[in-house]
């Protein structure tokens, strides 16, 4: 099966598209072609929506005009996969150009006629009833088979020597981190290490303020951190090794990193900012916190704590109440894609 994976410039998006491709690989042997999606100078989001509503029937013309894509140069795929707003119009136009090839999109779509989108994999169960939509964890390239099983953290005494990964984000769309919350984060890391003997493995991201990265680097210099990865020098992809820790803590601005920790089958604590204004993300994260990731016990695997007020004791007690997930996320995604692509689901593969 030939897959055409559309990649915009944001790692959080193109890793979702790659995750969908890996899930399809559970269903059939695949040959993957990747196409970078970069809208031309005039084709910003509102322009793309307007063109697709009013003038977009000539797929070849608008692929060339809005994306500088020459579709005649591409081999016809069996499935097109995308994630991220720039890939929506591109995916619809490519599907149309190739005569109705299925287009699978990770995320919700607004402002477009989605009748030519075969499946939208949505993060919020509230959106799952929309046409051609299904609720599943956010797809990713994380594979739990790449990591050893986590140490079970069931008692406060058992936290001593445990490794906890901390994935630090920053300001994002409708999310803001006041200075007092960064103060609280540094204090929390120091106090949890001192009071419970954990080994912190910390990474920043492209959104982390330089001043916050410097404060975390200083903690590493003091010996408070077992490992510190500075995104500014390490670059994209440097976080992957940290999912092998015994547990994961994530600043809640990154939905993708929350689910990546769960996909790696680690218990996860999300640290929430008081200044969050994204209803869709809040819906999705609340549903994940209530979801059973650790069947058959049905114990929680994700908890959300307010960064501005959480202390070391609350953090530790919350962590030991969580169980490592057992859910095979990639298998779950394959299960919802299979009928859309008219492929049989291999039970052995999707239950592994």
C-alpha positions as MATLAB code, in Angstrom:
seq = 'XXXXXXXXXXXXXXXXXXXXXXXXXXXXXXXXXXXXXXXXXXXXXXXXXXXXXXXXXXXXXXXXXXXXXXXXXXXXXXXXXXXXXXXXXXXXXXXXXXXXXXXXXXXXXXXXXXXXXXXXXXXXXXXXXXXXXXXXXXXXXXXXXXXXXXXXXXXXXXXXXXXXXXXXXXXXXXXXXXXXXXXXXXXXXXXXXXXXXXXXXXXXXXXXXXXXXXXXXXXXXXXXXXXXXXXXXXXXXXXXXXXXXXXXXXXXXXXXXXXXXXXXXXXXXXXXXXXXXXXXXXXXXXXXXXXXXXXXXXXXXXXXXXXXXXXXXXXXXXXXXXXXXXXXXXXXXXXXXXXXXXXXXXXXXXXX';
ca = [
       0.000    0.000    0.000;
       1.431    3.355   -1.073;
       1.123    6.126    1.521;
       1.679    9.812    0.835;
       2.473   11.541    4.152;
       2.023   15.320    4.134;
       4.418   17.086    6.519;
       4.069   20.707    7.583;
       6.948   22.379    9.425;
       5.764   21.673   13.003;
       7.149   18.473   14.599;
       3.978   18.046   16.671;
       1.989   17.830   13.448;
       4.222   15.785   11.185;
       4.892   13.280   13.964;
       1.120   12.745   14.166;
       0.997   12.076   10.437;
       3.913    9.664   10.751;
       2.110    7.983   13.645;
      -0.949    7.412   11.463;
       1.300    5.905    8.789;
       2.802    3.533   11.351;
      -0.695    2.513   12.465;
      -1.684    1.765    8.860;
       1.474   -0.351    8.701;
      -0.227   -2.618   11.241;
      -2.891   -3.354    8.653;
      -0.887   -3.864    5.453;
       2.687   -3.602    4.138;
       3.323    0.041    3.265;
       5.585    2.094    1.050;
       5.804    5.659    2.374;
       6.472    8.811    0.355;
       6.784   12.100    2.244;
       5.836   15.501    0.849;
       6.767   18.733    2.628;
       3.799   21.111    2.677;
       4.757   24.789    2.570;
       2.013   27.218    1.484;
       3.110   29.925   -0.954;
       3.441   33.547    0.165;
      -0.220   34.505   -0.265;
      -1.888   31.241    0.768;
      -2.317   31.781    4.495;
      -5.010   29.914    6.417;
      -7.985   32.184    5.684;
      -7.073   32.433    1.994;
      -6.894   28.648    1.683;
     -10.322   28.273    3.285;
     -11.857   30.924    1.003;
     -10.384   29.376   -2.136;
     -11.517   25.897   -1.169;
     -15.062   27.141   -0.488;
     -15.404   29.163   -3.695;
     -12.881   28.223   -6.358;
     -11.072   24.991   -5.468;
     -12.497   22.552   -7.999;
      -9.398   22.638  -10.225;
      -7.137   20.590   -7.960;
      -3.997   20.807  -10.091;
      -4.228   24.584  -10.467;
      -4.571   25.262   -6.756;
      -1.928   22.731   -5.716;
       0.502   24.598   -7.938;
      -0.700   28.048   -6.874;
      -1.134   27.573   -3.112;
       1.650   25.030   -2.493;
       3.990   25.040   -5.521;
       3.187   21.316   -5.859;
       3.198   19.760   -9.317;
       0.857   16.805   -8.751;
       1.675   15.244  -12.134;
       5.158   14.516  -10.775;
       3.795   12.395   -7.926;
       2.980    8.696   -8.055;
      -0.656    8.005   -7.267;
      -0.897    6.906   -3.620;
      -3.415    4.529   -2.085;
      -3.836    6.712    1.018;
      -2.985   10.342    1.843;
      -2.168   11.208    5.477;
      -1.908   14.678    7.002;
      -1.953   16.680   10.225;
      -1.748   20.423   10.794;
      -3.773   23.199    9.139;
      -1.491   23.663    6.095;
      -2.078   20.030    5.093;
      -5.895   20.213    5.030;
      -6.422   21.907    1.670;
      -3.393   20.080    0.245;
      -4.828   16.702    1.281;
      -8.286   17.451   -0.111;
      -6.847   18.724   -3.402;
      -4.502   15.751   -3.780;
      -7.344   13.338   -3.033;
      -9.427   15.087   -5.675;
      -6.575   15.142   -8.213;
      -6.006   11.401   -7.836;
      -9.692   10.557   -8.227;
     -10.852   10.238   -4.644;
      -7.891    8.590   -2.906;
      -8.704    8.270    0.836;
      -7.436   11.185    2.943;
      -6.880   10.452    6.656;
      -6.267   13.479    8.882;
      -5.109   13.595   12.508;
      -7.006   16.428   14.175;
     -10.276   18.274   13.850;
     -11.061   20.385   10.785;
     -12.994   23.660   10.825;
     -13.841   26.010    7.992;
     -13.668   23.418    5.194;
     -16.117   21.142    3.447;
     -14.869   17.815    4.814;
     -16.886   15.470    2.624;
     -13.666   14.499    0.818;
     -11.867   13.710    4.081;
     -12.205    9.979    4.736;
     -11.418   10.077    8.461;
     -10.580   12.676   11.095;
      -8.878   11.251   14.185;
      -9.994   13.656   16.910;
      -8.592   14.146   20.409;
     -11.873   15.107   22.102;
     -14.716   12.591   22.468;
     -17.121   15.522   22.098;
     -16.058   15.781   18.438;
     -16.259   12.043   17.750;
     -19.872   12.232   16.601;
     -19.024   14.563   13.734;
     -19.215   13.025   10.252;
     -16.248   10.789    9.385;
     -14.661   11.368   12.795;
     -13.406    8.993   15.476;
     -11.913    9.529   18.922;
      -8.481    8.092   19.604;
      -5.297    9.126   21.385;
      -3.144   11.523   19.376;
      -0.991    9.425   17.003;
       2.778    9.624   17.412;
       5.999    7.897   16.447;
       6.603    6.746   20.036;
       6.808    2.955   20.368;
       6.768    1.430   23.876;
       8.776   -1.511   22.531;
      11.761    0.851   22.331;
      11.893    1.164   26.138;
      12.216   -1.191   29.099;
       9.178   -1.567   31.333;
       8.966    1.268   33.862;
       9.664    0.703   37.519;
       6.313    0.528   39.360;
       6.072    3.525   41.679;
       3.431    2.506   44.213;
       4.794    3.897   47.495;
       6.471    7.120   48.560;
       9.495    5.148   49.729;
       9.681    3.537   46.307;
      10.273    6.906   44.664;
      13.864    6.984   45.863;
      16.134    6.543   42.855;
      13.235    6.577   40.380;
      13.740    8.428   37.107;
      11.169   11.072   36.208;
      11.277   12.816   32.856;
      10.179   16.458   32.826;
       9.225   17.872   29.429;
       9.108   21.663   29.633;
       7.145   23.635   27.066;
       6.158   27.278   27.120;
       3.806   29.853   25.679;
       1.560   28.505   22.922;
      -1.733   29.399   21.263;
      -4.170   30.399   24.044;
      -1.671   29.279   26.701;
       0.465   31.553   28.813;
       2.925   30.883   31.624;
       3.258   33.666   34.219;
       6.643   34.159   35.877;
       5.381   32.870   39.222;
       4.616   29.501   37.608;
       8.160   29.149   36.303;
       9.316   29.938   39.853;
       6.990   27.201   41.082;
       8.379   24.697   38.552;
      11.977   25.265   39.620;
      10.947   24.995   43.263;
       8.964   21.790   42.638;
      11.886   20.095   40.864;
      14.260   21.007   43.664;
      11.909   19.903   46.461;
      10.837   16.586   44.872;
      14.505   15.685   44.328;
      15.381   16.634   47.919;
      12.369   15.099   49.692;
      11.873   11.932   47.662;
      15.251   11.169   46.081;
      14.044   11.071   42.469;
      16.381   11.469   39.521;
      15.055   14.186   37.220;
      15.730   13.978   33.472;
      14.692   17.324   32.043;
      14.357   18.745   28.538;
      13.247   22.120   27.245;
      11.453   22.722   23.919;
      11.371   25.332   21.176;
       8.719   27.242   23.183;
      10.645   27.362   26.469;
      11.814   30.891   27.357;
      15.596   31.259   27.371;
      15.523   32.472   30.971;
      13.713   29.309   32.076;
      16.194   27.132   30.199;
      19.011   28.960   31.992;
      17.423   28.322   35.400;
      17.049   24.616   34.646;
      20.646   24.478   33.425;
      21.665   26.009   36.748;
      19.820   23.236   38.591;
      21.758   20.707   36.550;
      24.973   22.493   37.465;
      24.054   22.178   41.152;
      23.524   18.436   40.751;
      19.748   18.619   41.276;
      19.113   17.075   37.826;
      20.441   13.726   36.674;
      20.192   14.885   33.044;
      19.442   18.158   31.291;
      18.777   18.499   27.556;
      18.761   22.038   26.203;
      16.593   22.146   23.073;
      18.546   25.127   21.762;
      21.609   22.927   21.259;
      20.093   19.415   21.100;
      17.346   20.201   18.561;
      14.185   18.260   17.592;
      13.911   14.597   18.537;
      16.083   14.896   21.625;
      13.132   14.146   23.911;
      12.568   10.582   22.679;
      15.062    8.888   24.997;
      13.374   10.440   28.044;
      10.238    8.379   27.530;
      12.232    5.481   28.977;
      12.005    7.065   32.452;
       9.797    5.504   35.118;
       7.282    8.356   34.895;
       6.765   11.523   32.867;
       5.781   15.059   33.895;
       4.745   17.516   31.186;
       3.796   21.176   31.176;
       0.233   21.024   29.889;
       0.756   23.313   26.886;
       1.723   20.246   24.828;
      -1.138   17.833   24.178;
       1.200   15.755   22.022;
       3.773   15.222   24.769;
       1.107   14.223   27.282;
      -0.099   11.454   24.981;
       3.417   10.501   23.920;
       4.205    9.735   27.562;
       1.074    7.597   27.822;
       1.829    5.922   24.491;
       5.261    4.995   25.873;
       3.256    3.316   28.673;
       4.463    5.635   31.412;
       2.323    7.247   34.139;
       2.037   10.950   33.349;
       1.433   14.092   35.391;
       0.421   17.210   33.477;
       1.297   20.545   35.089;
      -1.445   23.048   34.282;
      -1.072   26.801   33.961;
      -3.714   29.058   35.516;
      -3.836   30.963   32.211;
      -5.220   28.424   29.760;
      -7.916   29.459   27.293;
      -8.218   26.522   24.908;
     -11.542   24.741   25.333;
     -10.819   21.931   22.851;
      -7.510   21.041   24.501;
      -9.087   21.123   27.957;
     -11.861   18.792   26.748;
      -9.345   16.369   25.290;
      -7.064   16.331   28.322;
      -9.987   15.870   30.719;
     -11.139   12.863   28.684;
      -7.646   11.355   28.753;
      -7.479   11.766   32.544;
     -10.761    9.849   32.844;
      -9.861    7.194   30.262;
      -8.785    3.713   31.313;
      -5.237    3.345   29.990;
      -4.275    0.515   32.350;
      -6.885   -2.200   31.773;
      -7.811   -4.532   33.339;
      -7.205   -2.588   36.573;
      -8.870    0.608   35.261;
      -6.573    2.651   37.500;
      -5.720    6.190   36.364;
      -2.538    6.718   34.365;
      -2.790   10.502   33.886;
      -3.308   13.234   36.476;
      -3.367   17.010   36.078;
      -2.019   19.316   38.807;
      -1.950   23.138   38.980;
       1.666   24.218   38.596;
       1.243   27.431   40.550;
       0.254   25.685   43.798;
       1.426   22.058   43.622;
       3.992   21.055   46.238;
       6.362   18.109   46.500;
       4.043   16.096   48.734;
       1.006   16.477   46.465;
       3.096   15.657   43.404;
       4.549   12.517   44.989;
       1.229   11.227   46.346;
      -0.439   11.791   42.999;
       2.325    9.951   41.181;
       2.187    6.811   43.321;
      -1.577    6.569   42.724;
      -1.031    6.225   38.972;
      -0.441    2.983   37.088;
       1.642    2.583   33.926;
      -0.671    2.309   30.912;
      -1.074   -0.983   29.103;
      -3.081    0.369   26.158;
      -1.576   -0.244   22.720;
      -2.246    3.182   21.221;
      -1.057    2.324   17.726;
      -3.341   -0.706   17.715;
      -6.287    1.466   18.800;
      -5.664    3.823   15.891;
      -5.307    0.929   13.448;
      -8.652   -0.412   14.667;
     -10.525    2.767   13.702;
      -8.697    3.164   10.381;
      -9.211   -0.434    9.211;
     -12.872   -0.155    8.118;
     -12.265    3.241    6.474;
      -9.579    1.732    4.224;
     -11.475   -1.570    3.915;
      -8.583   -3.471    5.440;
      -8.820   -6.471    7.738;
      -7.538   -5.934   11.259;
      -4.826   -8.358   12.338;
      -5.664   -9.180   15.941;
      -2.152  -10.368   16.753;
      -0.643   -7.075   15.597;
      -3.177   -4.733   17.184;
      -3.069   -6.415   20.581;
       0.714   -6.467   20.899;
];
